[in-house]
């Protein structure tokens, strides 16, 4: 019976200590679906996504939808 208590205590402490090590992970929460953080359009990416005032193509819908009015041509 004493052996069973020791095993239970060791299991409990090891379980509690392992949860702390998981919470110290620097990459927690940003590993899944990271491809969704990629910007839209090669020109906007080359400008560091500072593109909201100069949009003249189809990526205007993503950065500044009001700027679509100033597009001189149609884009796909």
Phi and psi restraints in degrees (range 20) as a CNS / XPLOR table:
assign (resid 1 and name C) (resid 2 and name N)
       (resid 2 and name CA) (resid 2 and name C) 1.0 -65.0 20.0 2
assign (resid 2 and name N) (resid 2 and name CA)
       (resid 2 and name C) (resid 3 and name N) 1.0 -38.0 20.0 2
assign (resid 2 and name C) (resid 3 and name N)
       (resid 3 and name CA) (resid 3 and name C) 1.0 -62.8 20.0 2
assign (resid 3 and name N) (resid 3 and name CA)
       (resid 3 and name C) (resid 4 and name N) 1.0 -38.7 20.0 2
assign (resid 3 and name C) (resid 4 and name N)
       (resid 4 and name CA) (resid 4 and name C) 1.0 -66.2 20.0 2
assign (resid 4 and name N) (resid 4 and name CA)
       (resid 4 and name C) (resid 5 and name N) 1.0 -38.0 20.0 2
assign (resid 4 and name C) (resid 5 and name N)
       (resid 5 and name CA) (resid 5 and name C) 1.0 -65.7 20.0 2
assign (resid 5 and name N) (resid 5 and name CA)
       (resid 5 and name C) (resid 6 and name N) 1.0 -40.2 20.0 2
assign (resid 5 and name C) (resid 6 and name N)
       (resid 6 and name CA) (resid 6 and name C) 1.0 -65.0 20.0 2
assign (resid 6 and name N) (resid 6 and name CA)
       (resid 6 and name C) (resid 7 and name N) 1.0 -43.1 20.0 2
assign (resid 6 and name C) (resid 7 and name N)
       (resid 7 and name CA) (resid 7 and name C) 1.0 -62.4 20.0 2
assign (resid 7 and name N) (resid 7 and name CA)
       (resid 7 and name C) (resid 8 and name N) 1.0 -42.0 20.0 2
assign (resid 7 and name C) (resid 8 and name N)
       (resid 8 and name CA) (resid 8 and name C) 1.0 -65.0 20.0 2
assign (resid 8 and name N) (resid 8 and name CA)
       (resid 8 and name C) (resid 9 and name N) 1.0 -41.0 20.0 2
assign (resid 8 and name C) (resid 9 and name N)
       (resid 9 and name CA) (resid 9 and name C) 1.0 -67.3 20.0 2
assign (resid 9 and name N) (resid 9 and name CA)
       (resid 9 and name C) (resid 10 and name N) 1.0 -42.8 20.0 2
assign (resid 9 and name C) (resid 10 and name N)
       (resid 10 and name CA) (resid 10 and name C) 1.0 -63.0 20.0 2
assign (resid 10 and name N) (resid 10 and name CA)
       (resid 10 and name C) (resid 11 and name N) 1.0 -42.6 20.0 2
assign (resid 10 and name C) (resid 11 and name N)
       (resid 11 and name CA) (resid 11 and name C) 1.0 -62.9 20.0 2
assign (resid 11 and name N) (resid 11 and name CA)
       (resid 11 and name C) (resid 12 and name N) 1.0 -42.8 20.0 2
assign (resid 11 and name C) (resid 12 and name N)
       (resid 12 and name CA) (resid 12 and name C) 1.0 -62.9 20.0 2
assign (resid 12 and name N) (resid 12 and name CA)
       (resid 12 and name C) (resid 13 and name N) 1.0 -47.6 20.0 2
assign (resid 12 and name C) (resid 13 and name N)
       (resid 13 and name CA) (resid 13 and name C) 1.0 -67.2 20.0 2
assign (resid 13 and name N) (resid 13 and name CA)
       (resid 13 and name C) (resid 14 and name N) 1.0 -38.5 20.0 2
assign (resid 13 and name C) (resid 14 and name N)
       (resid 14 and name CA) (resid 14 and name C) 1.0 -66.9 20.0 2
assign (resid 14 and name N) (resid 14 and name CA)
       (resid 14 and name C) (resid 15 and name N) 1.0 -35.2 20.0 2
assign (resid 14 and name C) (resid 15 and name N)
       (resid 15 and name CA) (resid 15 and name C) 1.0 -68.3 20.0 2
assign (resid 15 and name N) (resid 15 and name CA)
       (resid 15 and name C) (resid 16 and name N) 1.0 -42.5 20.0 2
assign (resid 15 and name C) (resid 16 and name N)
       (resid 16 and name CA) (resid 16 and name C) 1.0 -66.9 20.0 2
assign (resid 16 and name N) (resid 16 and name CA)
       (resid 16 and name C) (resid 17 and name N) 1.0 -38.2 20.0 2
assign (resid 16 and name C) (resid 17 and name N)
       (resid 17 and name CA) (resid 17 and name C) 1.0 -71.8 20.0 2
assign (resid 17 and name N) (resid 17 and name CA)
       (resid 17 and name C) (resid 18 and name N) 1.0 -31.9 20.0 2
assign (resid 17 and name C) (resid 18 and name N)
       (resid 18 and name CA) (resid 18 and name C) 1.0 -70.2 20.0 2
assign (resid 18 and name N) (resid 18 and name CA)
       (resid 18 and name C) (resid 19 and name N) 1.0 -31.1 20.0 2
assign (resid 18 and name C) (resid 19 and name N)
       (resid 19 and name CA) (resid 19 and name C) 1.0 -65.4 20.0 2
assign (resid 19 and name N) (resid 19 and name CA)
       (resid 19 and name C) (resid 20 and name N) 1.0 -36.2 20.0 2
assign (resid 19 and name C) (resid 20 and name N)
       (resid 20 and name CA) (resid 20 and name C) 1.0 -65.5 20.0 2
assign (resid 20 and name N) (resid 20 and name CA)
       (resid 20 and name C) (resid 21 and name N) 1.0 -38.3 20.0 2
assign (resid 20 and name C) (resid 21 and name N)
       (resid 21 and name CA) (resid 21 and name C) 1.0 -68.5 20.0 2
assign (resid 21 and name N) (resid 21 and name CA)
       (resid 21 and name C) (resid 22 and name N) 1.0 -31.2 20.0 2
assign (resid 21 and name C) (resid 22 and name N)
       (resid 22 and name CA) (resid 22 and name C) 1.0 -70.5 20.0 2
assign (resid 22 and name N) (resid 22 and name CA)
       (resid 22 and name C) (resid 23 and name N) 1.0 -33.8 20.0 2
assign (resid 22 and name C) (resid 23 and name N)
       (resid 23 and name CA) (resid 23 and name C) 1.0 -75.4 20.0 2
assign (resid 23 and name N) (resid 23 and name CA)
       (resid 23 and name C) (resid 24 and name N) 1.0 -15.0 20.0 2
assign (resid 23 and name C) (resid 24 and name N)
       (resid 24 and name CA) (resid 24 and name C) 1.0 -88.6 20.0 2
assign (resid 24 and name N) (resid 24 and name CA)
       (resid 24 and name C) (resid 25 and name N) 1.0 5.1 20.0 2
assign (resid 24 and name C) (resid 25 and name N)
       (resid 25 and name CA) (resid 25 and name C) 1.0 -70.4 20.0 2
assign (resid 25 and name N) (resid 25 and name CA)
       (resid 25 and name C) (resid 26 and name N) 1.0 124.8 20.0 2
assign (resid 25 and name C) (resid 26 and name N)
       (resid 26 and name CA) (resid 26 and name C) 1.0 -72.3 20.0 2
assign (resid 26 and name N) (resid 26 and name CA)
       (resid 26 and name C) (resid 27 and name N) 1.0 -26.7 20.0 2
assign (resid 26 and name C) (resid 27 and name N)
       (resid 27 and name CA) (resid 27 and name C) 1.0 -94.0 20.0 2
assign (resid 27 and name N) (resid 27 and name CA)
       (resid 27 and name C) (resid 28 and name N) 1.0 17.5 20.0 2
assign (resid 27 and name C) (resid 28 and name N)
       (resid 28 and name CA) (resid 28 and name C) 1.0 -70.6 20.0 2
assign (resid 28 and name N) (resid 28 and name CA)
       (resid 28 and name C) (resid 29 and name N) 1.0 129.8 20.0 2
assign (resid 28 and name C) (resid 29 and name N)
       (resid 29 and name CA) (resid 29 and name C) 1.0 87.8 20.0 2
assign (resid 29 and name N) (resid 29 and name CA)
       (resid 29 and name C) (resid 30 and name N) 1.0 -4.1 20.0 2
assign (resid 29 and name C) (resid 30 and name N)
       (resid 30 and name CA) (resid 30 and name C) 1.0 -129.0 20.0 2
assign (resid 30 and name N) (resid 30 and name CA)
       (resid 30 and name C) (resid 31 and name N) 1.0 27.4 20.0 2
assign (resid 30 and name C) (resid 31 and name N)
       (resid 31 and name CA) (resid 31 and name C) 1.0 -102.2 20.0 2
assign (resid 31 and name N) (resid 31 and name CA)
       (resid 31 and name C) (resid 32 and name N) 1.0 -27.6 20.0 2
assign (resid 31 and name C) (resid 32 and name N)
       (resid 32 and name CA) (resid 32 and name C) 1.0 -89.4 20.0 2
assign (resid 32 and name N) (resid 32 and name CA)
       (resid 32 and name C) (resid 33 and name N) 1.0 138.6 20.0 2
assign (resid 32 and name C) (resid 33 and name N)
       (resid 33 and name CA) (resid 33 and name C) 1.0 57.0 20.0 2
assign (resid 33 and name N) (resid 33 and name CA)
       (resid 33 and name C) (resid 34 and name N) 1.0 36.5 20.0 2
assign (resid 33 and name C) (resid 34 and name N)
       (resid 34 and name CA) (resid 34 and name C) 1.0 -69.5 20.0 2
assign (resid 34 and name N) (resid 34 and name CA)
       (resid 34 and name C) (resid 35 and name N) 1.0 -16.7 20.0 2
assign (resid 34 and name C) (resid 35 and name N)
       (resid 35 and name CA) (resid 35 and name C) 1.0 -67.7 20.0 2
assign (resid 35 and name N) (resid 35 and name CA)
       (resid 35 and name C) (resid 36 and name N) 1.0 -16.9 20.0 2
assign (resid 35 and name C) (resid 36 and name N)
       (resid 36 and name CA) (resid 36 and name C) 1.0 -75.1 20.0 2
assign (resid 36 and name N) (resid 36 and name CA)
       (resid 36 and name C) (resid 37 and name N) 1.0 -12.9 20.0 2
assign (resid 36 and name C) (resid 37 and name N)
       (resid 37 and name CA) (resid 37 and name C) 1.0 -86.3 20.0 2
assign (resid 37 and name N) (resid 37 and name CA)
       (resid 37 and name C) (resid 38 and name N) 1.0 -1.0 20.0 2
assign (resid 37 and name C) (resid 38 and name N)
       (resid 38 and name CA) (resid 38 and name C) 1.0 -71.7 20.0 2
assign (resid 38 and name N) (resid 38 and name CA)
       (resid 38 and name C) (resid 39 and name N) 1.0 139.6 20.0 2
assign (resid 38 and name C) (resid 39 and name N)
       (resid 39 and name CA) (resid 39 and name C) 1.0 -71.7 20.0 2
assign (resid 39 and name N) (resid 39 and name CA)
       (resid 39 and name C) (resid 40 and name N) 1.0 177.4 20.0 2
assign (resid 39 and name C) (resid 40 and name N)
       (resid 40 and name CA) (resid 40 and name C) 1.0 -109.9 20.0 2
assign (resid 40 and name N) (resid 40 and name CA)
       (resid 40 and name C) (resid 41 and name N) 1.0 124.9 20.0 2
assign (resid 40 and name C) (resid 41 and name N)
       (resid 41 and name CA) (resid 41 and name C) 1.0 88.8 20.0 2
assign (resid 41 and name N) (resid 41 and name CA)
       (resid 41 and name C) (resid 42 and name N) 1.0 139.7 20.0 2
assign (resid 41 and name C) (resid 42 and name N)
       (resid 42 and name CA) (resid 42 and name C) 1.0 -73.8 20.0 2
assign (resid 42 and name N) (resid 42 and name CA)
       (resid 42 and name C) (resid 43 and name N) 1.0 -34.8 20.0 2
assign (resid 42 and name C) (resid 43 and name N)
       (resid 43 and name CA) (resid 43 and name C) 1.0 -66.9 20.0 2
assign (resid 43 and name N) (resid 43 and name CA)
       (resid 43 and name C) (resid 44 and name N) 1.0 -42.2 20.0 2
assign (resid 43 and name C) (resid 44 and name N)
       (resid 44 and name CA) (resid 44 and name C) 1.0 -67.6 20.0 2
assign (resid 44 and name N) (resid 44 and name CA)
       (resid 44 and name C) (resid 45 and name N) 1.0 -36.1 20.0 2
assign (resid 44 and name C) (resid 45 and name N)
       (resid 45 and name CA) (resid 45 and name C) 1.0 -67.4 20.0 2
assign (resid 45 and name N) (resid 45 and name CA)
       (resid 45 and name C) (resid 46 and name N) 1.0 -36.7 20.0 2
assign (resid 45 and name C) (resid 46 and name N)
       (resid 46 and name CA) (resid 46 and name C) 1.0 -70.2 20.0 2
assign (resid 46 and name N) (resid 46 and name CA)
       (resid 46 and name C) (resid 47 and name N) 1.0 -23.1 20.0 2
assign (resid 46 and name C) (resid 47 and name N)
       (resid 47 and name CA) (resid 47 and name C) 1.0 -91.3 20.0 2
assign (resid 47 and name N) (resid 47 and name CA)
       (resid 47 and name C) (resid 48 and name N) 1.0 9.3 20.0 2
assign (resid 47 and name C) (resid 48 and name N)
       (resid 48 and name CA) (resid 48 and name C) 1.0 71.8 20.0 2
assign (resid 48 and name N) (resid 48 and name CA)
       (resid 48 and name C) (resid 49 and name N) 1.0 30.0 20.0 2
assign (resid 48 and name C) (resid 49 and name N)
       (resid 49 and name CA) (resid 49 and name C) 1.0 60.9 20.0 2
assign (resid 49 and name N) (resid 49 and name CA)
       (resid 49 and name C) (resid 50 and name N) 1.0 19.6 20.0 2
assign (resid 49 and name C) (resid 50 and name N)
       (resid 50 and name CA) (resid 50 and name C) 1.0 -93.6 20.0 2
assign (resid 50 and name N) (resid 50 and name CA)
       (resid 50 and name C) (resid 51 and name N) 1.0 75.4 20.0 2
assign (resid 50 and name C) (resid 51 and name N)
       (resid 51 and name CA) (resid 51 and name C) 1.0 -131.3 20.0 2
assign (resid 51 and name N) (resid 51 and name CA)
       (resid 51 and name C) (resid 52 and name N) 1.0 4.9 20.0 2
assign (resid 51 and name C) (resid 52 and name N)
       (resid 52 and name CA) (resid 52 and name C) 1.0 -72.0 20.0 2
assign (resid 52 and name N) (resid 52 and name CA)
       (resid 52 and name C) (resid 53 and name N) 1.0 -24.9 20.0 2
assign (resid 52 and name C) (resid 53 and name N)
       (resid 53 and name CA) (resid 53 and name C) 1.0 -96.3 20.0 2
assign (resid 53 and name N) (resid 53 and name CA)
       (resid 53 and name C) (resid 54 and name N) 1.0 -10.4 20.0 2
assign (resid 53 and name C) (resid 54 and name N)
       (resid 54 and name CA) (resid 54 and name C) 1.0 -116.9 20.0 2
assign (resid 54 and name N) (resid 54 and name CA)
       (resid 54 and name C) (resid 55 and name N) 1.0 15.2 20.0 2
assign (resid 54 and name C) (resid 55 and name N)
       (resid 55 and name CA) (resid 55 and name C) 1.0 -70.4 20.0 2
assign (resid 55 and name N) (resid 55 and name CA)
       (resid 55 and name C) (resid 56 and name N) 1.0 127.4 20.0 2
assign (resid 55 and name C) (resid 56 and name N)
       (resid 56 and name CA) (resid 56 and name C) 1.0 -135.4 20.0 2
assign (resid 56 and name N) (resid 56 and name CA)
       (resid 56 and name C) (resid 57 and name N) 1.0 14.7 20.0 2
assign (resid 56 and name C) (resid 57 and name N)
       (resid 57 and name CA) (resid 57 and name C) 1.0 -129.7 20.0 2
assign (resid 57 and name N) (resid 57 and name CA)
       (resid 57 and name C) (resid 58 and name N) 1.0 -165.9 20.0 2
assign (resid 57 and name C) (resid 58 and name N)
       (resid 58 and name CA) (resid 58 and name C) 1.0 -67.5 20.0 2
assign (resid 58 and name N) (resid 58 and name CA)
       (resid 58 and name C) (resid 59 and name N) 1.0 -20.6 20.0 2
assign (resid 58 and name C) (resid 59 and name N)
       (resid 59 and name CA) (resid 59 and name C) 1.0 -73.7 20.0 2
assign (resid 59 and name N) (resid 59 and name CA)
       (resid 59 and name C) (resid 60 and name N) 1.0 -5.1 20.0 2
assign (resid 59 and name C) (resid 60 and name N)
       (resid 60 and name CA) (resid 60 and name C) 1.0 -61.4 20.0 2
assign (resid 60 and name N) (resid 60 and name CA)
       (resid 60 and name C) (resid 61 and name N) 1.0 -31.4 20.0 2
assign (resid 60 and name C) (resid 61 and name N)
       (resid 61 and name CA) (resid 61 and name C) 1.0 -61.8 20.0 2
assign (resid 61 and name N) (resid 61 and name CA)
       (resid 61 and name C) (resid 62 and name N) 1.0 -30.8 20.0 2
assign (resid 61 and name C) (resid 62 and name N)
       (resid 62 and name CA) (resid 62 and name C) 1.0 -81.9 20.0 2
assign (resid 62 and name N) (resid 62 and name CA)
       (resid 62 and name C) (resid 63 and name N) 1.0 -42.3 20.0 2
assign (resid 62 and name C) (resid 63 and name N)
       (resid 63 and name CA) (resid 63 and name C) 1.0 -90.0 20.0 2
assign (resid 63 and name N) (resid 63 and name CA)
       (resid 63 and name C) (resid 64 and name N) 1.0 -44.2 20.0 2
assign (resid 63 and name C) (resid 64 and name N)
       (resid 64 and name CA) (resid 64 and name C) 1.0 -154.1 20.0 2
assign (resid 64 and name N) (resid 64 and name CA)
       (resid 64 and name C) (resid 65 and name N) 1.0 93.2 20.0 2
assign (resid 64 and name C) (resid 65 and name N)
       (resid 65 and name CA) (resid 65 and name C) 1.0 -61.2 20.0 2
assign (resid 65 and name N) (resid 65 and name CA)
       (resid 65 and name C) (resid 66 and name N) 1.0 -27.3 20.0 2
assign (resid 65 and name C) (resid 66 and name N)
       (resid 66 and name CA) (resid 66 and name C) 1.0 -68.7 20.0 2
assign (resid 66 and name N) (resid 66 and name CA)
       (resid 66 and name C) (resid 67 and name N) 1.0 -20.2 20.0 2
assign (resid 66 and name C) (resid 67 and name N)
       (resid 67 and name CA) (resid 67 and name C) 1.0 -79.5 20.0 2
assign (resid 67 and name N) (resid 67 and name CA)
       (resid 67 and name C) (resid 68 and name N) 1.0 -8.1 20.0 2
assign (resid 67 and name C) (resid 68 and name N)
       (resid 68 and name CA) (resid 68 and name C) 1.0 -62.0 20.0 2
assign (resid 68 and name N) (resid 68 and name CA)
       (resid 68 and name C) (resid 69 and name N) 1.0 -25.7 20.0 2
assign (resid 68 and name C) (resid 69 and name N)
       (resid 69 and name CA) (resid 69 and name C) 1.0 -63.6 20.0 2
assign (resid 69 and name N) (resid 69 and name CA)
       (resid 69 and name C) (resid 70 and name N) 1.0 -29.7 20.0 2
assign (resid 69 and name C) (resid 70 and name N)
       (resid 70 and name CA) (resid 70 and name C) 1.0 -88.6 20.0 2
assign (resid 70 and name N) (resid 70 and name CA)
       (resid 70 and name C) (resid 71 and name N) 1.0 1.5 20.0 2
assign (resid 70 and name C) (resid 71 and name N)
       (resid 71 and name CA) (resid 71 and name C) 1.0 -70.4 20.0 2
assign (resid 71 and name N) (resid 71 and name CA)
       (resid 71 and name C) (resid 72 and name N) 1.0 129.4 20.0 2
assign (resid 71 and name C) (resid 72 and name N)
       (resid 72 and name CA) (resid 72 and name C) 1.0 -84.9 20.0 2
assign (resid 72 and name N) (resid 72 and name CA)
       (resid 72 and name C) (resid 73 and name N) 1.0 -18.4 20.0 2
assign (resid 72 and name C) (resid 73 and name N)
       (resid 73 and name CA) (resid 73 and name C) 1.0 -136.9 20.0 2
assign (resid 73 and name N) (resid 73 and name CA)
       (resid 73 and name C) (resid 74 and name N) 1.0 165.4 20.0 2
assign (resid 73 and name C) (resid 74 and name N)
       (resid 74 and name CA) (resid 74 and name C) 1.0 -88.5 20.0 2
assign (resid 74 and name N) (resid 74 and name CA)
       (resid 74 and name C) (resid 75 and name N) 1.0 145.2 20.0 2
assign (resid 74 and name C) (resid 75 and name N)
       (resid 75 and name CA) (resid 75 and name C) 1.0 -130.0 20.0 2
assign (resid 75 and name N) (resid 75 and name CA)
       (resid 75 and name C) (resid 76 and name N) 1.0 153.0 20.0 2
